[in-house]
Amino acid sequence: MTLFWIILVNLVISLLSLAGIVIFAFKKKTSKKITHIFVSFSAGVLLASALLGMLKESLHEADIDMALMFVLSGMVLGFMMERLFLWYHHHHEDTHNLKPTAFLVLFGDGVHNFIDGVAIAAAFLASPIIGITTSIAIAAHELPQEFADLMILLNSGMKKKKAILFNFISALTAVLGGILGYYFLQSFTGMLPLILAFTAGIFIYIAAADLIPELHEDHQHSPSFLQIAPFLIGIIFIYLITSVFGHSHDEHYEETYLQDEYHDESIEMASEK
């Protein structure tokens, strides 16, 4: 029954990736203007999610030096992957209109969603209540994240239907993470904080190397206010979400840590006897 709830919750959260379809209700010209605004919003969301969410959570459990090394590794891989995609674009005509940012976003979001799936599995295995609160926290993060990802895919030149499909497939890695987490959680727990830091590095690279420079290039077509305001709103939005829902996650972490510590002490006492 626990596995059923893990799969169901992850599937429901994955469906949040389709929330961005609402943008298509606007006319083409209006949609294009709104997309540019959401690129700015997306940059704020990615930076805040990486620094206030993923990295902060990673530092709870991982060594600081190791976590920062994985952040740097994520940024370096982001750079290398982008150079590889650019090279690929020059040799394949059918991809000339598609920016490498699209591939980076799908890769980074896929890894991030996979980790979320494992986290939900761990929470439900601890208790149904913790599972529900953790799922709400993750869903609250995912809604703006998935919406932002879709806007980035569209801005990268991907067609609407393809962007929706790929974004949904990327979101479904959460279901895979939940199933594997349920069966092999002990194998994942040691690496999860570092994978989280690595993903944060990829998201920081996307925001700092692709989205923000693009906003600078587009400053002549968009008033400064329409770039700065959405950017700050994205950061504030993620900050508020992490402040409200992050507390319950910290309690879950502390409870899990204490349980593991008690378990280790019990084994130690039993071996001494």
C-alpha positions in Angstrom: 0.0 0.0 0.0 2.9 2.4 0.8 4.4 1.8 -2.7 1.0 2.6 -4.2 0.8 6.0 -2.4 4.4 6.8 -3.3 3.7 6.2 -7.0 0.4 8.0 -6.9 1.8 11.1 -5.2 4.8 11.3 -7.5 2.5 10.9 -10.6 0.2 13.7 -9.3 3.2 16.0 -8.7 4.6 15.1 -12.2 1.3 16.3 -13.7 2.1 19.8 -12.4 4.5 20.0 -15.3 1.4 20.5 -17.5 0.3 23.6 -15.5 2.2 25.9 -17.9 -0.3 25.0 -20.7 -2.3 28.0 -19.4 0.2 30.3 -21.2 -1.1 29.0 -24.5 -4.5 30.6 -23.9 -3.0 33.9 -24.9 -2.6 35.2 -28.4 0.7 34.7 -30.1 2.0 38.2 -29.7 0.8 38.4 -26.1 2.2 35.0 -25.4 5.7 36.0 -26.7 5.8 39.1 -24.4 4.7 37.0 -21.4 7.3 34.4 -22.2 10.0 37.0 -22.0 8.7 38.1 -18.6 8.7 34.5 -17.4 12.3 34.0 -18.6 13.2 36.7 -16.0 10.9 35.0 -13.5 12.5 31.6 -14.3 16.0 32.9 -13.7 15.0 34.0 -10.2 13.3 30.7 -9.5 16.3 28.6 -10.7 18.8 30.6 -8.6 16.6 30.6 -5.5 15.7 26.9 -5.9 19.4 26.0 -6.2 20.8 28.2 -3.4 17.9 28.4 -0.9 16.5 24.9 -1.6 18.8 22.3 -3.0 22.1 23.5 -1.7 20.7 24.3 1.7 19.2 20.9 2.0 22.4 19.3 0.8 24.5 21.1 3.4 22.2 19.6 6.1 23.7 16.2 5.5 26.9 16.5 3.4 30.3 17.8 4.2 30.5 21.5 3.1 33.7 21.1 1.0 32.3 18.1 -0.7 28.9 19.7 -1.4 30.5 22.8 -2.8 32.8 20.6 -5.0 29.7 18.9 -6.4 28.1 22.4 -7.0 31.2 23.4 -9.0 31.1 20.0 -10.8 27.5 20.7 -11.9 28.5 24.1 -13.2 31.5 22.7 -15.1 29.4 19.9 -16.6 26.8 22.5 -17.6 29.5 24.4 -19.5 30.9 21.3 -21.1 27.4 20.0 -22.1 26.5 23.4 -23.6 29.7 23.4 -25.7 29.0 19.9 -26.8 25.4 20.8 -27.8 26.7 23.9 -29.7 29.1 21.7 -31.6 26.3 19.3 -32.4 24.1 22.1 -33.6 26.7 23.2 -36.1 26.8 19.7 -37.6 23.0 19.0 -37.7 20.8 21.5 -39.5 17.6 20.3 -37.9 18.7 21.6 -34.5 20.0 25.1 -35.5 17.0 26.9 -34.0 17.1 25.1 -30.7 19.3 26.5 -27.9 21.4 24.2 -25.7 19.6 25.6 -22.7 16.7 23.3 -23.4 18.8 20.2 -23.1 20.4 21.4 -19.9 17.1 22.3 -18.3 15.6 18.9 -19.1 18.7 17.1 -17.8 18.9 19.1 -14.6 15.2 18.9 -13.9 15.1 15.2 -14.6 17.8 14.6 -12.0 16.1 17.0 -9.6 12.7 15.3 -10.0 14.3 11.9 -9.5 15.7 13.0 -6.2 12.3 14.4 -5.2 10.8 11.0 -5.9 13.4 9.3 -3.6 12.7 11.9 -0.9 8.9 11.2 -1.1 9.6 7.5 -0.8 11.8 8.0 2.3 9.1 10.2 3.9 6.3 7.7 3.4 8.5 4.9 4.7 9.0 7.0 7.8 5.3 7.6 8.3 2.2 8.6 6.3 2.0 12.0 7.9 5.6 12.9 7.1 5.0 11.6 3.6 2.0 13.9 3.1 3.7 17.0 4.5 6.9 16.3 2.4 4.8 15.8 -0.7 3.0 19.1 -0.2 6.4 20.9 0.3 7.8 19.3 -2.9 4.6 20.1 -4.9 4.8 23.7 -3.8 8.3 23.9 -5.1 7.5 22.0 -8.3 4.6 24.2 -9.5 6.7 27.3 -10.2 9.7 25.2 -11.1 7.9 23.2 -13.8 6.2 26.4 -15.1 9.6 28.1 -15.3 11.1 25.1 -17.1 8.4 25.1 -19.8 8.9 28.8 -20.4 12.7 28.2 -20.8 12.0 25.4 -23.3 9.7 27.6 -25.3 12.2 30.5 -25.2 15.0 28.1 -26.4 13.1 27.5 -29.6 11.3 24.3 -28.8 7.8 23.9 -30.3 4.8 24.0 -27.8 3.7 20.3 -28.1 7.3 19.0 -27.9 8.1 21.3 -24.9 5.0 20.0 -23.0 5.9 16.4 -23.8 9.5 16.6 -22.9 8.8 18.6 -19.7 6.3 16.0 -18.7 8.8 13.1 -19.4 11.4 14.9 -17.3 8.9 15.2 -14.5 8.1 11.5 -14.6 11.6 10.7 -13.4 10.1 11.4 -9.9 8.0 8.3 -10.3 11.1 6.3 -11.1 12.9 7.8 -8.1 10.0 6.9 -5.9 9.9 3.3 -7.0 13.7 2.8 -6.8 13.8 4.7 -3.5 11.2 2.3 -2.0 13.3 -0.8 -2.9 16.8 0.5 -2.6 16.6 3.5 -0.3 19.7 2.5 1.8 21.8 2.6 -1.3 20.7 6.1 -2.2 20.8 8.0 1.1 24.6 8.5 1.1 24.7 10.1 -2.4 21.5 12.1 -2.4 22.8 15.3 -0.7 25.7 15.4 -3.2 23.5 14.7 -6.2 21.3 17.5 -4.9 24.3 19.9 -4.8 25.4 18.8 -8.3 21.9 19.6 -9.6 22.1 23.0 -7.9 25.3 23.7 -9.8 23.6 22.9 -13.1 20.7 25.2 -12.3 23.0 28.0 -11.2 24.9 27.7 -14.5 21.6 27.8 -16.6 20.5 31.0 -14.8 23.8 32.8 -14.7 25.3 31.8 -18.1 22.2 31.6 -20.3 19.0 33.3 -18.9 20.5 36.4 -17.2 22.8 37.3 -20.2 19.8 36.9 -22.5 17.9 39.4 -20.4 20.8 41.8 -20.8 20.7 41.3 -24.6 16.9 41.9 -24.6 17.0 45.1 -22.6 16.2 47.3 -25.6 13.0 45.4 -26.3 11.8 45.1 -22.7 11.7 47.9 -20.0 14.0 47.3 -17.1 11.1 47.0 -14.7 9.6 44.1 -16.7 12.9 42.2 -16.2 13.9 43.1 -12.6 10.4 42.7 -11.1 9.7 39.1 -12.3 13.3 38.2 -11.4 12.9 39.4 -7.8 9.4 37.9 -7.6 10.8 34.5 -8.5 13.4 34.7 -5.8 10.9 36.0 -3.2 8.4 33.3 -4.1 10.8 30.4 -3.7 12.1 32.0 -0.4 8.6 32.1 1.0 7.9 28.5 0.0 11.1 27.3 1.5 10.4 29.2 4.7 6.9 27.8 5.1 7.5 24.2 4.0 11.2 23.9 4.7 10.5 23.9 8.5 8.5 20.6 8.2 11.3 19.1 6.1 13.9 20.1 8.7 11.8 18.4 11.4 11.7 15.3 9.2 15.4 15.4 8.8 16.1 15.8 12.5 13.6 13.0 13.3 15.3 10.7 10.8 18.8 11.6 12.1 17.8 10.9 15.7 16.3 7.5 14.7 19.5 6.6 12.8 21.6 7.7 15.8 19.4 5.7 18.2 19.6 2.7 15.9 23.4 2.9 15.7 23.7 3.2 19.5 21.4 0.1 20.0 23.6 -1.9 17.6 26.8 -0.7 19.5 25.3 -1.7 22.9 24.2 -5.1 21.6 27.7 -5.8 20.2 29.3 -4.8 23.5 27.1 -7.3 25.4 
